[in-house]
Every structure is written in structure tokens, then in C-alpha cells.
Amino acid sequence: MSQEKKNIGGEFGFSTRAVHAGNEVDGETGAIRRPITMANSYELPYDPSDVNWSGTTGSVYTRNGGANQRYLQDKLKTLENSQDAVVLASGVAALSGVFFAFLQSGEHAVVSDSTYIAAYRLMNELLPGKYGVETTLVDSSNPEEVLKAIRPNTKLVHIETPANPTLKVSDIKKIAEIAHNANALLSVDNTFASPFNQRPIELGADLSIESLTKYINGHGDAMGGAVFGKTELIDKIKGEAMVNLGGAISPFNAWLIMRGVVTLPLRMRQHNQSALAVAEFLSSHPKVRFVAYPGLKGDPGHETAKGQMSGFGGVMAFGLKTGHDGHNKFVSRLRIVTNAVSLGHDESLIVFLGENDERQYLYPEAFHEGFFRLSVGLEDTEDIIADLKQSLELVQ
């Protein structure tokens, strides 16, 4: 296979890159798919005395970077339109890798008040308590709140958009300008959008973070995380978070995700289409108390999302006009939608987040009476809606 095929990049469309980038004919067998290299160690040179045992270039030890990890990095960085990438063991490994690499004791970070629970605990509890990192949680859907929180020692602004689980939308361009004027980095958790719908690097972010476990893998059978950005930033994460903290991805998971990402464009089109239809159905139902989904015209984040996203994703939040047990009974009667955590799978997933969530005080008021997070899957749209409808009919 020619070097031109291996280096397929931005001159080709998103779907073409999803199929071909990072792939090459196997030199030994002639297979047109990258093989799984289930090896911990790689052959050393004749004289290994000059080898950097903590280096992340070349092949020495899989904790320092394995073959399948590199193939996946080559594919994904073209989809994010990023100079470089590091793939890690999970989305949380990617988050903690960014925070560990770019925050020192006594420095300050501004963080979205609506984020994945691990990001919340890392930035609100663990890093302040263990390492003296100062953090301020803000409603990043209002850039003025970000600006007001900036301090002389602010080194990182971290936002999540759309946010988990409230679906708040933050303006990446505006917040990038605020961060850079303060000589701080901007990192964006892009998991709910995926690079198909939104590419933070193109909008001014320094680092884009993806939980590969979700949409990019798309099959609910492998865990991984990735960070994208300039090589100088990514090298720091590779050296500190991957090698020294041991956040390396397994070769098998990297291979599974490499397989899954090929269909990302097809899957995201279906997720986008079905989720909008489901959100419109729910928002018009008399037993539904609220729906949060940036694709709805009345959603507070709709206009910002339209400006930076090509699609609105497959996740939404909604609450019913019923009590705690009524929400649980609703879930128990669903036949197609599965009661389980995570998102971005082929099957639709729903989870009830009750009134005692530890972050409840940070959520909009509509969320305070309990709510669902729904990840709309790849089933027929009509079947998903019919399943929700039949269960809603039994809600008291």
C-alpha cells in the first residue's frame, strides 16, 4: 500500500477518512486490515544502551505506546482535524491525563458546573484536596461567568459541551478567546457531540477530549479515551499520564475501537435524526415535564449549538409529571429502551437520576425533581417512539 493511502487526511471527506486513515496492508500477511498486536514488548536494537525506557516514540513496551494504539491515533486525529493525538485506557484516563499534565499545586482551573461525574470529582474534590489545585465551577453556557472566574493563576479552562447530564451548550469560540487572553489552555470534553458533529480544535480549543467508549466505538464493547491537540501538548500527556500513570489502552480495545469508528458517520446521522424526532415527541407529550436537547428550537442552547455543531447528537434529558416511583415504573415498562448507564451504543439506553444526586444544586431547577438521561440508539425511530409512548400511557 502506498504512503499516500496511509497518510489520508483533510483533503478527503469525513467518511473517507473514517474508513481509510490509519489503515495499511499488513506487510507479513497481505491482510487489508491492521492486525491485533497482542504484545507487551518489542524487539530492542543491537545496542539498547541509548534507549529511553520512558520514551513514547518507537516500539519498546506497550505502556509507552503499542502498535494498535498508534494506528488508532493516526485515524482519529484526522477526524478531529488535530495535529496529534494520544489514546488512553478510558475517557476518565484522558480527563485525568489532561488535568495531571497541565495543573500544578497552587494553580487555578475554571470548570463547567455540569460535567461527567468523574470530571466533577477530580476537579472539585481530588485535585484540590490532594494536590492543592484551586478550582471554580461556573455555568459555562454563560461566557461572562467564565470571564468573571478567571484569576491571575488560572492555567486551564475545562468545559463540556453539550454537557452531561444537563445538555447545556457552551460557546467554544468565545471561551477560547477568554482562556487565551488569560494565557490559559482550553480543554473541551466533546464526548456528547463526537467529532462528526463538532470539532473543538477548529473552534479554538487547545485540547479536545473524547470518551472513545461512547460514540466513537459505538458498540458498547470496548473502553478507551483520547486527547487531541498540538504535538507539544500531547507529548506531555503521553509522558506523564500514559507512561508514568499507566493509562495505556490495551491492544485489543484499540483494535475494537479502530473497527467501530469506521461506521461513525453512518451511526451519527441516525443518532442525530432519531434523537431529534424523539425529543420533539417527548416535548409535545402532556405527561412530560421538560426536555433538554439542543436540537429543539426552544432549548436555551439551540442557537449556540447551531453555530458550532453540524448535528445535535443522540443524548437528551427529560422529566415526567410524576413522582420518584413513577419514574422508575416508566423505565420498568420499556421493551426496547434498555435500563443501563453509558451512551452512544447501538441500543437505546436510559438511566433515572433521582432527586438526591450530589450535583443537584448545580443543575437547572427543572432537574431537581428527578430526571432521565436518554441515549437514543440505532433502532427504528418509530419503534423507539412507540416504546416510550406505550410506557408513558401508564404513567400516573
N, C-alpha and C positions, 0 to 999 in steps of 0.2 A: 504494500500500500504506500502511496506517495506521501511525502511530508506535508503536501498541501492538504490532503484529506485529514491528516492528524490535527492540523492547525486550523481547522474550520472555525471561523469567528464571526465578528459582527457584520461582515459583508453578506452573510446569509440570514434568512428569516429564523424566527424563534423556533419553529417546529423542526426545521432542518438541523439547527444546532442541537436541539434536544436529542435527535436521533444520532448524529454523527460525531459531535465534538467529544474528544477524549477516547474515542474508539479507534482501534487499529487491528489489522490482521495479526494473529499470533504467529511469531516467527518460527516456532517449532512445529506446530500442527497445521497451520494454514486456516485455523478457525477464524471466522469473521467477527467473533465476539471476544472481548478481553476475558481471559480465564480467571478463575479464583486462585490466587496465590496464597495458600494457607501455610505460610512460613513465618516463623518468628525471627529468623536470622538469614542473612545473605552472605555470600562468599566475600571474604576480605581480599585485598590486594596482596601481592607477594610480600611487601614490607608494610605492615599496618601501623608502624610506629607513629606515623603522622596523622592517623585517622582521628577526627574529632568525634569522640564517643557520644557526645550530646548534640552533634550536628543534625540538621534536618534536610540536607541535600544528599543525594545518592541513596544507596540501599545498604544499611548496616544492621538495623534492628527495627522491628515493626513499631515499637513505641515511638521511634524517631520518624516514622513515616513509612507506610508499606506501599506496595505496587498498586493495589486496588484503591487505596486512598488517593494516590496521585492521579489515577485515571479519572476518578470521580471529581476531584478538584478541577482538572482540566475541562471537564464537561460543564460543571456548574458555574465556573467563573465567566464563561461565555454567556450564560443565561442571565446572570446578574449584571453583565457588562462591567466587570470589575477587573482590575489589574491582576489581582491574585486572590487566593482562597486557602483556607485551612478547613479540613473536615475532621470532626471530632466525634466522640462516642455518643453524644446526645445533645439535644438543644440546650439543656442546662449546663453541660460542659462548655458549650460555645458561649453562653452568657457569663459563666464564672470565669472563663478564659479572658474575656474582654475586661471584666472588672478587675481581675487579678493583675493583668498586664499593664493597665493604664491608670491605676489608682494607688497612691501611696498613703501611708498614715499621715493624718493631718490635712489631706486634700479633700475637696468637696465635689459631690456629684448632684445633679438635678435629675430627677427620675419621674416618669409618668406615674400618677397615682392609681392608674388602672393597668396592671400588668399580670403576666403569668405569676402564679403563686411563688415559684422558686426565685424569680427576679425580685419580688417584693421582700421575701425573707433575706435574700442575700444583701440587698441594699438597705433595708430598714432595720435589720437585726444583726446578721452575722458580721458583715464588714464593719459597721460601727462598733459593735460590741467586742469583737476580737482584735481588730486592727486599727481602730481609731479613725476610720474613714467617715467623714461627715456627709450626710445625705439629706436632701429636701424633696419631699413628694409634692408634686404640683399637678393641677389639671392641665396637661399639655395640649388639650384641644383649644386652649386659650393661650396663644403665644405670649401675651402680656404677662401671664403668670410665670412662664419660663424666664422671661426677662427680669422680673422682679426678684426671682430666686437666685440669680447669678451673684456670685461673690468673687472677690479677688483671687481666692484659692480654688475656684471651680475649674476642674480639669476634664470633666466628662458630663455631657447631657445624654441621657438614655431615654428614648421614647419607644412606645409600642403603638403601631397604627395599622389597621384597626386594632383596638385594644381588647385584651382578654380579661374579663368576660363581657365588658360593657359595650364593646364595639365603638367606643369613642374614636374619633378621627383627628389626628394632629397634622398640621401643615408642615411637611418636611422642609420645604424651601425656606420658609420663614424662620423655623427653629434652627436650621443650619446656619443662617446668617447671624442669629443671636449667639450661637455657640462659638462661631469663628471670630466674631467681634470680641469675644471674651478669651480668645486663644484656647478654647476648649474643643475637644472632639465631640462629634455627634454620632452616636450609635443608634440604630433603628432595628427593633425586632420586627421582621417582615413576615412572620410565620402565617398570620391570618390571610395575608394577601397572596403570597408566593411571588416569585419573580415574573410569572406570567402576567399578573395584574398590576404589579408595582415594583419599581427598581430604585431603591433609596439612593444608591450611589449616583445615579443620573440626576437626582434631585438635590444633591449637595451633601449627603451624608458621608461621613468618613468610613463608617463601618456598617455593613448590613448583616443581620443575624437571621439565620433560618433554623428552625427545628426540622431537620430532614425527615424525622419520624412522621410528620404530618403530610402535607400535600405533595411534597417532592417525591417521597417514596410512594405514598398513595395507596398502599395495600395493607397497612396495619400489621406488618410482619417484620419490621426492622427499625432499629433506633439509630439516630445519628443527628449531628448538628453541624453547622458550618458558619464561618465568618468570612466576609468578603471586604476587600479594601485594597489600598496600596501595599506593595510588597514590603515596604519598611515597617508598616503596622502589622501585617500578617506574620512576618518573620518573628516579631516579638511574641506574638501569641503562640506560634509553633514552639519557640524555645522555652517559654515559661509554662504555658498551660498544657501543651501536649507532652513534651519530654519530661519536664520536672514535676508536673502534677499528674502525669499519666493518663491524660484524657484521650488517648488514641482510639480510633474506631477499629473494630475487628474487620479483617479482610472480607468475611462472609457478609456482614452487614453492608459494607461499602459496595460489594458486588450486587446485593439485592437492591440497594437504592439506585445504583447505576442502571439496573434493569427497569426500575419503576419510573425513573424520571423521563424515559423515552416517551411515555404517554401523557406526561404532564399537560401539554397544551390541549389535548383532546379532553382530558378529565376536567381541566379547569373551565373550559367552555360549558360543559354540562353542569358542573357545580354552580357556576355563575347564573346560568339560565334557570335551573331548578330552584335555587335559593331565592331568587327574586320573585318567582311565582309563589313559592311557599310563604315568603314574607308578606306579599300582597294579600294572600288568602287569610293569613292569621290576623293581619291588621284590620281586616274588614269583619272579623267574626265577633259577635256580640259577647262571647264569654272570654275573650282575650283582653287583658288589662292594658298591656303595652307590647310593642315590638321594637327592638333596637336592631336596625340593619341599615348600613349607609346607602344601600341601593334604593331605599324608599325616599320619595321626593320630600316628605315631611321630616325626615330624620335630621337632627342638628348637624351632622357631619356630611350631609349629602353633597353640598356644593364643593367643599374641600376635597372630598373623595373623587368627585367628577374631575377635578383639576389635576389629580396626581395618580389616579388609578384607571386602568382600561376595563376593569370589571370589579365587582364588589365582593367576590368571594362566596364561600359556601356556609359561613357561620353567622348565626344570629342569636339574640337573646329575646325571651318573651316571658310574660307572666300571665296567669289566669285570674279571673274574678272568682276565686275560691280560697279555701284555707290551706294549711300545710298538708293535711292528709289528702285533700282534693287534688293537689299537685301530684302526689305520689300515686294516687289511684289512676290519674290520667296516664302516667307512664306505664303502669302495670297492664293497661288495656291495649297498648300499642302492639301491632303484629309485625310490622316491617321495621319501624324505627327501633334501634337497639339501645337499651339502657346501659351505657358504658361511657367511660371517660375517653379522652383524646378527640381528634378531629382530622379531617382530610382523608378519611378512609373511603373505600369503595361503598361501604354500607353507611346509612344514616345513623348518627349517634346522638343520644340525648342524655343530659345529666341535670338533676334538680339541685340547685344551690339554695339551701334554706336560709332562714332569717338570721341564723347565728354565724354566718361567715365572718371570719376575723377581720375582713377588709370592708365589711358592710358600710362602715362610716364614710368610706371613700367613694361609694357608688352614688349615682343619681338616685333621687328619692323613690322613683318608680321601682327600683330594685329591692327596696327594703322589706317587702312583704314576701320575699322568696321568688325565684325565677328559674327558668330553664336556659341552658346553653344548648343549642341545636346545631349540629353539623350535618348539613344536607349532603347525602351521598349520591350515588350514580344510578339508583333505581329509577324506574319510570316516574317522571314528575307527577303524573296523575295518581299513581299508586301511593306516593308519599303523602300527597294532599288528602287522598281518600282515607288513609290510615289516621292522620291527625283529625280529620273531620269526624270519623266514627267514634273516636275516643272523646272528642270534645262534646259530642251529643250526650254523653253520660256524666259530664261534669255538673255537680250541683252548685 
